[in-house]
Amino acid sequence: MHTIVTGANRGIGLEFVRQLLARGDMVDAGVRDPARAGDLHELGAAAGGRLRVHACDVADAASVQAFARALGDAPVDLLVNNAAVYGGERQMVDDLDFEEAARTFATNALGPLRVALAVLPLLRKARGAKMVHLTSGMGSIADNASGGYYGYRMSKAALNMASKSLAIDLRGAGIASVVINPGWVRTDMGGPGATTSPAESVASMLKQIDALTLAKSGAFLNWKGGEYPW
Ligand SMILES: NC(=O)c1ccc[n+]([C@@H]2O[C@H](COP(=O)([O-])OP(=O)(O)OC[C@H]3O[C@@H](n4cnc5c(N)ncnc54)[C@H](OP(=O)(O)O)[C@@H]3O)[C@@H](O)[C@H]2O)c1
């Protein structure tokens, strides 16, 4: 299988690359700064040429276009749209940084859509290609019982909508699009108190992704299996 992973230098993205390489896949990894992707390069050194590392800032249109060109023209089976930011602390009703919220939206909502459209020609070349966008339980309207975190919550809710439209628009091309909630994961974003290791979350998400067919395209998946409330 040939997979693209964004935000691949740390956290959940890095773990996706680790597990995909371990099972023999070919991976194109996008990172904001390849010079600061030591752990990723280490994985590549042991992968016998199956990992390529590229610059890709998902919030920057020119960077995403250059990334897509660098991929070449081989078919791509899976896009893991993982890169995202949390958006800082000033996301509350009594202290909201609108500029930071806009940057969060550009990265978390427009970024994955921009990447998906840029690599779409390569996904169209594969049979049964899939797009998986990493969302969050915080992007669920039904699950929002605590409020706040406007920038992050709104960006992920918008990503959910983009994925649903992609599922509809690309069904005819045989390409599935879903969002998946990775759970609460021990990364820089999730923090040390999170309940799930990156290894456990990614192993379980890969099971859901492997089982994904067009019949489930458009869904909001949960990392443990099943669907998450919108
Ligand atoms: N951890 C959790 O508990 C949790 C829960 C729900 C959802 N998620 C979602 O899961 C995904 C991965 O999260 P994580 O916990 O692994 O986060 P993380 O540890 O903060 O890592 C985020 C990754 O995204 C990259 N990134 C940020 N902005 C980028 C941009 N403009 N262009 C390219 N890459 C960019 C970062 O690169 P740099 O090193 O350059 O900053 C980093 O590689 C995200 O979509 C997140 O929203 C995580």
PDBQT file of the ligand as one rigid body, heavy atoms in Angstrom, charges set to zero:
ROOT
HETATM    1  N1  LIG A 301      -3.698  13.800  21.043  1.00  0.00    +0.000 N 
HETATM    2  C1  LIG A 301      -5.000  13.787  21.231  1.00  0.00    +0.000 C 
HETATM    3  O1  LIG A 301      -5.497  13.483  22.336  1.00  0.00    +0.000 OA
HETATM    4  C2  LIG A 301      -5.935  14.109  20.104  1.00  0.00    +0.000 A 
HETATM    5  C3  LIG A 301      -7.321  14.034  20.361  1.00  0.00    +0.000 A 
HETATM    6  C4  LIG A 301      -8.213  14.301  19.337  1.00  0.00    +0.000 A 
HETATM    7  C5  LIG A 301      -7.743  14.595  18.071  1.00  0.00    +0.000 A 
HETATM    8  N2  LIG A 301      -6.392  14.673  17.838  1.00  0.00    +0.000 N 
HETATM    9  C6  LIG A 301      -5.974  14.978  16.454  1.00  0.00    +0.000 C 
HETATM   10  O2  LIG A 301      -5.010  14.017  16.032  1.00  0.00    +0.000 OA
HETATM   11  C7  LIG A 301      -4.094  14.632  15.110  1.00  0.00    +0.000 C 
HETATM   12  C8  LIG A 301      -2.662  14.452  15.606  1.00  0.00    +0.000 C 
HETATM   13  O3  LIG A 301      -2.566  15.041  16.901  1.00  0.00    +0.000 OA
HETATM   14  P1  LIG A 301      -1.295  14.856  17.849  1.00  0.00    +0.000 P 
HETATM   15  O4  LIG A 301      -1.825  14.582  19.196  1.00  0.00    +0.000 OA
HETATM   16  O5  LIG A 301      -0.302  13.934  17.242  1.00  0.00    +0.000 OA
HETATM   17  O6  LIG A 301      -0.733  16.375  17.834  1.00  0.00    +0.000 OA
HETATM   18  P2  LIG A 301       0.743  16.934  18.076  1.00  0.00    +0.000 P 
HETATM   19  O7  LIG A 301       1.507  16.018  18.927  1.00  0.00    +0.000 OA
HETATM   20  O8  LIG A 301       0.561  18.349  18.497  1.00  0.00    +0.000 OA
HETATM   21  O9  LIG A 301       1.348  16.908  16.580  1.00  0.00    +0.000 OA
HETATM   22  C9  LIG A 301       0.765  17.716  15.600  1.00  0.00    +0.000 C 
HETATM   23  C10 LIG A 301       1.492  17.494  14.298  1.00  0.00    +0.000 C 
HETATM   24  O10 LIG A 301       0.876  18.347  13.315  1.00  0.00    +0.000 OA
HETATM   25  C11 LIG A 301       1.904  19.115  12.706  1.00  0.00    +0.000 C 
HETATM   26  N3  LIG A 301       1.434  20.402  12.207  1.00  0.00    +0.000 N 
HETATM   27  C12 LIG A 301       0.844  21.416  12.879  1.00  0.00    +0.000 A 
HETATM   28  N4  LIG A 301       0.586  22.441  12.052  1.00  0.00    +0.000 NA
HETATM   29  C13 LIG A 301       1.016  22.050  10.821  1.00  0.00    +0.000 A 
HETATM   30  C14 LIG A 301       1.024  22.659   9.546  1.00  0.00    +0.000 A 
HETATM   31  N5  LIG A 301       0.553  23.905   9.341  1.00  0.00    +0.000 N 
HETATM   32  N6  LIG A 301       1.527  21.958   8.495  1.00  0.00    +0.000 NA
HETATM   33  C15 LIG A 301       2.009  20.712   8.680  1.00  0.00    +0.000 A 
HETATM   34  N7  LIG A 301       2.056  20.093   9.863  1.00  0.00    +0.000 NA
HETATM   35  C16 LIG A 301       1.556  20.759  10.924  1.00  0.00    +0.000 A 
HETATM   36  C17 LIG A 301       2.965  19.290  13.788  1.00  0.00    +0.000 C 
HETATM   37  O11 LIG A 301       4.187  19.688  13.177  1.00  0.00    +0.000 OA
HETATM   38  P3  LIG A 301       5.263  20.665  13.928  1.00  0.00    +0.000 P 
HETATM   39  O12 LIG A 301       6.154  19.760  14.724  1.00  0.00    +0.000 OA
HETATM   40  O13 LIG A 301       5.957  21.357  12.801  1.00  0.00    +0.000 OA
HETATM   41  O14 LIG A 301       4.481  21.603  14.800  1.00  0.00    +0.000 OA
HETATM   42  C18 LIG A 301       2.964  17.875  14.359  1.00  0.00    +0.000 C 
HETATM   43  O15 LIG A 301       3.706  17.019  13.535  1.00  0.00    +0.000 OA
HETATM   44  C19 LIG A 301      -4.526  16.096  15.017  1.00  0.00    +0.000 C 
HETATM   45  O16 LIG A 301      -5.379  16.251  13.906  1.00  0.00    +0.000 OA
HETATM   46  C20 LIG A 301      -5.300  16.319  16.309  1.00  0.00    +0.000 C 
HETATM   47  O17 LIG A 301      -6.228  17.382  16.212  1.00  0.00    +0.000 OA
HETATM   48  C21 LIG A 301      -5.495  14.434  18.813  1.00  0.00    +0.000 A 
ENDROOT
TORSDOF 0
